[in-house]
Amino acid sequence: MGSLLQLLRPGSAPSASEAEDREAELLHRARGGDIEAWSRLYQEHFDRVFRHLAYLTGDTAAAEDLVQETFARAFVGLAQFEGRGAFAGWLRGIAVNIVRKHWRSRYRGDQAMDRLEVVSAQSSVGTDADPEGAHLRQRRAEVLLAVLDTLPAQLREAFVLCDLQDMPAPQAAAELGISPGNLRVRATRARARIRSELVRLGWLTEDSADKERDHGDA
């Protein structure tokens, strides 16, 4: 009973500052070539990075490969991490950059790309039933991916989770560590920037953009 009471006492768990100090020590050792320290960092951050990649890609099998690439790049570039921000945030930035390449290849002709194409739906584009329409659809997919690639990471993540993966807002907000209201703001800004860029590139007319915006705000 005494041991149980000790476990329940406030302060028995490491404080945030203690956890930060411990991680800083592991990072210092890992930079010095301590494989055991890197292994601890890998184990402690793997689940979070994997889950985030799985959400962004919608593919757990792909996420398994991408998470390994993320940690491989992190290990190689560990000396570049100066500790000004959180290590978890640095890993996440690497993961987002890696998943961008995945989007470019996987979403061509994918169901998620079909959702993305709704943003620029135009009756003049043609249908997939005829060869010319299929070619235009492929070209439009490439343009949309290029536009998505230009978004800041925060907006891109919100758009992918909400619009491509069709994730419920509370779940997407929890995954990104933000409030549902903040998520809505980011997703709305992402859609607005995508619409604006598609208009600028000539893939969406002003009238179509206005209709799409009104539909999204309804």
C-alpha positions in Angstrom: 0.0 0.0 0.0 2.8 2.4 0.8 4.4 2.0 -2.6 1.0 2.6 -4.2 0.6 5.8 -2.3 4.0 6.9 -3.3 3.1 6.4 -7.0 0.0 8.5 -6.5 1.7 11.4 -4.8 1.8 14.6 -6.9 5.2 15.1 -8.5 6.0 11.4 -8.8 6.0 11.8 -12.6 8.9 13.7 -14.2 8.1 17.4 -14.6 8.2 19.1 -18.1 11.5 20.7 -17.4 12.9 17.3 -16.2 11.7 15.7 -19.3 13.3 18.4 -21.5 16.6 18.1 -19.6 16.5 14.4 -20.1 15.8 14.7 -23.8 18.5 17.3 -24.2 21.0 14.9 -22.6 19.9 12.1 -25.0 20.4 14.5 -27.9 23.8 15.5 -26.7 24.9 11.9 -26.4 23.3 11.0 -29.8 25.2 13.8 -31.5 28.4 12.3 -30.1 27.6 8.9 -31.7 25.9 7.2 -28.8 23.6 4.7 -30.6 21.8 3.8 -27.4 20.8 7.4 -26.8 19.5 7.7 -30.4 17.6 4.4 -29.9 15.8 5.9 -26.9 14.9 9.0 -28.9 13.6 6.8 -31.7 11.5 4.7 -29.4 10.0 7.7 -27.6 9.1 9.6 -30.8 8.3 6.8 -33.2 4.6 6.3 -32.4 3.8 10.0 -32.7 5.6 10.5 -36.0 4.2 7.3 -37.4 0.6 8.3 -36.5 1.1 11.7 -38.1 2.4 10.2 -41.3 -0.4 7.7 -41.4 -3.0 10.5 -41.1 -1.3 12.6 -43.8 -1.0 9.7 -46.2 -4.0 7.7 -45.4 -1.8 4.6 -45.8 -0.3 2.8 -42.9 1.9 0.7 -45.1 3.4 3.8 -46.8 3.7 5.4 -43.3 5.9 2.6 -42.2 8.4 3.3 -44.9 8.2 7.1 -44.5 8.7 7.0 -40.8 11.9 5.1 -41.3 13.1 7.6 -43.9 12.2 10.4 -41.4 14.4 9.0 -38.7 17.2 8.1 -41.1 17.3 11.7 -42.3 17.1 13.0 -38.7 20.0 10.9 -37.6 22.1 12.0 -40.5 21.2 15.7 -39.9 21.2 15.6 -36.1 24.2 17.9 -35.9 22.0 20.6 -37.6 19.4 20.5 -34.9 20.4 23.4 -32.6 17.8 22.8 -30.0 16.1 26.2 -30.4 12.7 24.4 -30.8 11.3 21.1 -29.7 12.9 18.0 -31.1 9.4 16.6 -31.9 8.7 19.7 -34.0 12.0 19.3 -35.9 11.1 15.6 -36.6 7.7 16.6 -37.7 9.1 19.1 -40.2 11.3 16.4 -41.7 8.3 14.1 -41.9 6.2 16.8 -43.7 8.9 17.4 -46.3 9.2 13.6 -46.9 5.4 13.1 -47.3 5.3 15.9 -49.9 7.1 13.6 -52.3 4.7 10.9 -51.4 1.7 13.1 -52.3 3.2 13.9 -55.7 3.3 10.3 -56.7 0.4 8.6 -54.8 -2.4 11.1 -55.3 -2.3 11.1 -59.1 -5.6 9.4 -60.0 -6.2 8.5 -56.3 -9.5 8.9 -54.6 -8.0 11.6 -52.4 -7.1 13.5 -55.6 -10.7 13.3 -56.7 -11.6 15.2 -53.5 -8.9 17.7 -54.2 -10.2 18.2 -57.7 -13.6 19.3 -56.4 -11.9 22.6 -55.4 -11.3 23.4 -59.1 -14.3 21.7 -60.6 -15.3 23.3 -63.9 -17.8 22.1 -66.5 -15.4 23.2 -69.3 -12.6 20.8 -68.2 -14.3 17.8 -69.8 -15.0 14.3 -68.5 -12.9 11.3 -67.8 -14.8 9.3 -70.4 -13.0 10.7 -73.4 -9.2 10.6 -73.8 -8.8 14.4 -74.0 -10.8 14.8 -70.8 -8.7 12.2 -69.0 -5.5 14.0 -70.1 -6.9 17.3 -68.8 -7.8 15.6 -65.5 -4.2 14.3 -65.2 -2.8 17.7 -66.0 -5.1 19.4 -63.5 -4.1 16.9 -60.9 -0.4 17.8 -61.4 -1.3 21.5 -61.1 -3.3 21.0 -57.9 -0.4 19.0 -56.4 2.0 21.8 -57.3 -0.3 24.4 -55.6 -0.7 22.2 -52.5 3.1 21.9 -52.4 3.4 25.7 -52.1 1.3 26.0 -48.9 2.9 26.5 -45.6 3.2 23.3 -43.7 0.5 24.2 -41.1 -2.1 25.0 -43.8 -1.1 22.0 -45.9 -1.5 19.6 -43.0 -5.0 21.1 -42.1 -6.1 20.8 -45.7 -4.9 17.3 -46.2 -6.5 16.0 -43.0 -9.8 17.8 -43.5 -10.3 17.7 -47.3 -8.2 14.8 -48.6 -8.5 12.4 -45.7 -12.0 13.7 -44.7 -11.0 13.4 -41.1 -13.5 14.6 -38.5 -12.5 18.1 -37.2 -12.1 17.1 -33.6 -9.8 14.2 -34.6 -7.8 16.3 -37.0 -7.4 19.1 -34.4 -6.2 16.6 -31.8 -3.7 15.2 -34.2 -2.2 18.6 -35.0 -2.3 19.6 -31.3 -4.5 22.6 -32.0 -8.1 23.7 -31.2 -11.0 22.8 -33.6 -11.4 26.6 -34.1 -7.8 27.0 -35.1 -8.1 24.0 -37.4 -11.0 25.6 -39.2 -9.1 28.8 -39.7 -6.1 26.9 -41.2 -8.3 24.8 -43.4 -10.2 27.8 -44.6 -7.0 29.8 -45.4 -5.6 26.8 -47.2 -8.7 26.5 -49.4 -8.7 30.2 -50.1 -5.0 30.2 -51.2 -5.6 27.2 -53.4 -8.6 28.8 -55.1 -6.7 32.0 -55.6 -3.7 30.3 -57.1 -5.9 28.2 -59.4 -7.6 31.4 -60.6 -4.2 33.0 -61.2 -3.0 29.9 -63.2 -6.2 29.9 -65.3 -7.5 26.6 -64.0 -10.4 28.1 -62.2 -12.6 31.1 -63.1 -13.5 33.9 -60.7 -17.1 32.9 -60.9 -16.4 29.3 -60.2 -14.2 30.3 -57.3 -16.9 32.4 -55.8 -19.5 29.6 -56.1 -17.1 27.1 -54.5 -16.3 29.5 -51.7 -20.0 30.2 -51.1 -20.6 26.4 -51.1 -17.8 25.8 -48.6 -19.0 28.6 -46.3 -22.6 27.3 -46.3 
